[in-house]
């Protein structure tokens, strides 16, 4: 796989991570959901997805720098 394709694939993965984070954050802040455990779980998931996106960003930078 060439460098351009690898970066493109990882950028797509990063986009998915960020989309999931956005969805989870919306669920966590949804006023219709009263169960605090659910809100907390989705808030944590959103934070995790942001961390995953950061990891993917670092992978992209590594590929770009070294390949």
Backbone as a printed PyTorch tensor [residue, N CA C, xyz], in Angstrom:
tensor([[[  0.8620,  -1.1720,   0.0000],
         [  0.0000,   0.0000,   0.0000],
         [  0.9050,   1.2300,   0.0000]],

        [[  0.5960,   2.1720,  -0.8460],
         [  1.4360,   3.3670,  -0.9120],
         [  1.0510,   4.3680,   0.1840]],

        [[  1.9400,   5.3300,   0.3760],
         [  1.7950,   6.3170,   1.4430],
         [  0.4790,   7.0860,   1.3270]],

        [[  0.1490,   7.5300,   0.1370],
         [ -1.0710,   8.3190,  -0.0690],
         [ -2.3140,   7.5210,   0.3070]],

        [[ -2.3450,   6.2640,  -0.0910],
         [ -3.4900,   5.4030,   0.2300],
         [ -3.5790,   5.1530,   1.7250]],

        [[ -2.4340,   4.9060,   2.3540],
         [ -2.4290,   4.6720,   3.8010],
         [ -2.9690,   5.8930,   4.5440]],

        [[ -2.4810,   7.0620,   4.1690],
         [ -2.9430,   8.2780,   4.8270],
         [ -4.4360,   8.4650,   4.6080]],

        [[ -4.8940,   8.2140,   3.4080],
         [ -6.3210,   8.3490,   3.1080],
         [ -7.1620,   7.4070,   3.9610]],

        [[ -6.7140,   6.1770,   4.0990],
         [ -7.4430,   5.1940,   4.9130],
         [ -7.4810,   5.6170,   6.3810]],

        [[ -6.3610,   6.0910,   6.8870],
         [ -6.3320,   6.5280,   8.2810],
         [ -7.1300,   7.8060,   8.4920]],

        [[ -7.1640,   8.6860,   7.5050],
         [ -8.0000,   9.8800,   7.6150],
         [ -9.4830,   9.4920,   7.6760]],

        [[ -9.8540,   8.4700,   6.9230],
         [-11.2340,   7.9790,   6.9840],
         [-11.5270,   7.3990,   8.3710]],

        [[-10.5810,   6.6560,   8.9150],
         [-10.7500,   6.0930,  10.2610],
         [-10.8840,   7.2110,  11.2900]],

        [[-10.0770,   8.2540,  11.1550],
         [-10.1450,   9.3780,  12.0760],
         [-11.5050,  10.0680,  11.9840]],

        [[-12.0010,  10.2220,  10.7880],
         [-13.3120,  10.8400,  10.5890],
         [-14.4110,  10.0280,  11.2710]],

        [[-14.3240,   8.7200,  11.1710],
         [-15.3080,   7.8570,  11.8260],
         [-15.2330,   7.9880,  13.3410]],

        [[-14.0190,   8.0470,  13.8690],
         [-13.8520,   8.2230,  15.3170],
         [-14.4850,   9.5400,  15.7750]],

        [[-14.2530,  10.6030,  15.0200],
         [-14.8030,  11.9070,  15.3940],
         [-16.3160,  11.9390,  15.2490]],

        [[-16.8490,  11.2630,  14.2360],
         [-18.3020,  11.1870,  14.0800],
         [-18.9430,  10.4410,  15.2430]],

        [[-18.3100,   9.3530,  15.6500],
         [-18.8140,   8.5940,  16.7950],
         [-18.7570,   9.4500,  18.0570]],

        [[-17.6670,  10.1790,  18.2440],
         [-17.5370,  11.0470,  19.4230],
         [-18.6520,  12.0790,  19.4510]],

        [[-18.9530,  12.6510,  18.2980],
         [-20.0160,  13.6560,  18.2200],
         [-21.3770,  13.0440,  18.5670]],

        [[-21.6460,  11.8720,  18.0310],
         [-22.9110,  11.1940,  18.3210],
         [-23.0250,  10.8890,  19.8100]],

        [[-21.9660,  10.3420,  20.3940],
         [-21.9990,   9.9800,  21.8060],
         [-22.1670,  11.2120,  22.6910]],

        [[-21.5340,  12.3110,  22.3210],
         [-21.6720,  13.5510,  23.0900],
         [-23.1110,  14.0730,  23.0160]],

        [[-23.7270,  13.9550,  21.8460],
         [-25.1290,  14.3820,  21.7020],
         [-26.0390,  13.5450,  22.5960]],

        [[-25.7970,  12.2450,  22.6100],
         [-26.6050,  11.3630,  23.4580],
         [-26.3960,  11.7270,  24.9270]],

        [[-25.1320,  11.9670,  25.3020],
         [-24.8180,  12.2980,  26.6990],
         [-25.5000,  13.5840,  27.1500]],

        [[-25.7280,  14.5070,  26.2230],
         [-26.3320,  15.7890,  26.6020],
         [-27.8160,  15.8790,  26.2430]],

        [[-28.3870,  14.7860,  25.7860],
         [-29.8040,  14.7670,  25.3970],
         [-30.6930,  14.9550,  26.6280]],

        [[-31.4850,  16.0060,  26.6110],
         [-32.3750,  16.3020,  27.7310],
         [-33.4920,  15.2910,  27.9110]],

        [[-33.7870,  14.5130,  26.8800],
         [-34.8330,  13.5010,  26.9840],
         [-34.3630,  12.2520,  27.7240]],

        [[-33.0730,  12.0920,  27.8490],
         [-32.5290,  10.9390,  28.5670],
         [-32.3250,  11.3430,  30.0160]],

        [[-33.0380,  10.6810,  30.8960],
         [-32.9930,  11.0180,  32.3190],
         [-32.0070,  10.1650,  33.1100]],

        [[-31.7010,   8.9910,  32.6010],
         [-30.8410,   8.0490,  33.3230],
         [-29.3960,   8.5450,  33.3360]],

        [[-28.9020,   8.9310,  34.5000],
         [-27.5550,   9.4980,  34.6130],
         [-26.4760,   8.4990,  34.2300]],

        [[-26.6830,   7.2180,  34.5090],
         [-25.6830,   6.2110,  34.1450],
         [-25.4780,   6.1570,  32.6300]],

        [[-26.5590,   6.2920,  31.8980],
         [-26.4860,   6.2950,  30.4320],
         [-25.7280,   7.5310,  29.9570]],

        [[-26.0700,   8.6800,  30.5090],
         [-25.4000,   9.9320,  30.1320],
         [-23.8970,   9.8480,  30.4200]],

        [[-23.5600,   9.3340,  31.5800],
         [-22.1490,   9.2150,  31.9560],
         [-21.4150,   8.2520,  31.0350]],

        [[-22.0470,   7.1400,  30.7180],
         [-21.4150,   6.1530,  29.8370],
         [-21.1420,   6.7590,  28.4580]],

        [[-22.1070,   7.4830,  27.9160],
         [-21.9170,   8.0710,  26.5930],
         [-20.9230,   9.2290,  26.6230]],

        [[-20.8500,   9.9470,  27.7200],
         [-19.8470,  10.9940,  27.8490],
         [-18.4510,  10.3740,  27.8480]],

        [[-18.2950,   9.2830,  28.5670],
         [-17.0170,   8.5720,  28.5980],
         [-16.6670,   8.0230,  27.2250]],

        [[-17.6430,   7.4590,  26.5440],
         [-17.4140,   6.9500,  25.1850],
         [-16.9700,   8.0670,  24.2480]],

        [[-17.5900,   9.2230,  24.3480],
         [-17.2110,  10.3680,  23.5170],
         [-15.7530,  10.7550,  23.7750]],

        [[-15.3640,  10.7920,  25.0280],
         [-13.9780,  11.1250,  25.3730],
         [-13.0180,  10.0720,  24.8220]],

        [[-13.4050,   8.8100,  24.9250],
         [-12.5740,   7.7250,  24.3900],
         [-12.3960,   7.8680,  22.8820]],

        [[-13.4720,   8.1790,  22.1830],
         [-13.3930,   8.3280,  20.7310],
         [-12.4990,   9.5000,  20.3430]],

        [[-12.5210,  10.5740,  21.1190],
         [-11.6130,  11.6910,  20.8540],
         [-10.1550,  11.2520,  21.0370]],

        [[ -9.9060,  10.4390,  22.0540],
         [ -8.5420,   9.9200,  22.2470],
         [ -8.1400,   9.0250,  21.0790]],

        [[ -9.0600,   8.1880,  20.6140],
         [ -8.7710,   7.3250,  19.4650],
         [ -8.4450,   8.1710,  18.2360]],

        [[ -9.2130,   9.2340,  18.0240],
         [ -8.9690,  10.1220,  16.8810],
         [ -7.5860,  10.7510,  16.9920]],

        [[ -7.1750,  11.1050,  18.1990],
         [ -5.8390,  11.6800,  18.4040],
         [ -4.7550,  10.6540,  18.0850]],

        [[ -4.9760,   9.4170,  18.4800],
         [ -4.0180,   8.3530,  18.1670],
         [ -3.8930,   8.1910,  16.6570]],

        [[ -5.0250,   8.1790,  15.9670],
         [ -5.0080,   8.0480,  14.5100],
         [ -4.2840,   9.2470,  13.8890]],

        [[ -4.5030,  10.4390,  14.4340],
         [ -3.7960,  11.6270,  13.9550],
         [ -2.2790,  11.4370,  14.0830]],

        [[ -1.8450,  10.8810,  15.1990],
         [ -0.4220,  10.6290,  15.4080],
         [  0.1080,   9.5890,  14.4250]],

        [[ -0.7040,   8.5810,  14.1210],
         [ -0.3190,   7.5680,  13.1350],
         [ -0.1520,   8.2140,  11.7610]],

        [[ -1.0900,   9.0780,  11.3970],
         [ -1.0030,   9.7730,  10.1100],
         [  0.2850,  10.5930,  10.0400]],

        [[  0.5900,  11.3160,  11.0940],
         [  1.8160,  12.1230,  11.1240],
         [  3.0520,  11.2400,  11.0030]],

        [[  3.0310,  10.0910,  11.6670],
         [  4.1550,   9.1650,  11.6020],
         [  4.3430,   8.6240,  10.1860]],

        [[  3.2580,   8.2290,   9.5590],
         [  3.3230,   7.7360,   8.1790],
         [  3.8490,   8.8370,   7.2650]],

        [[  3.3070,  10.0260,   7.4310],
         [  3.7090,  11.1390,   6.5740],
         [  5.1980,  11.4610,   6.7410]],

        [[  5.6810,  11.3680,   7.9540],
         [  7.0760,  11.7260,   8.2470],
         [  8.0670,  10.6430,   7.8270]],

        [[  7.6900,   9.3900,   7.9960],
         [  8.6690,   8.3150,   7.8430],
         [  8.5900,   7.5440,   6.5410]],

        [[  7.4790,   7.6100,   5.8520],
         [  7.3820,   6.8380,   4.5930],
         [  7.5930,   7.7120,   3.3840]]])
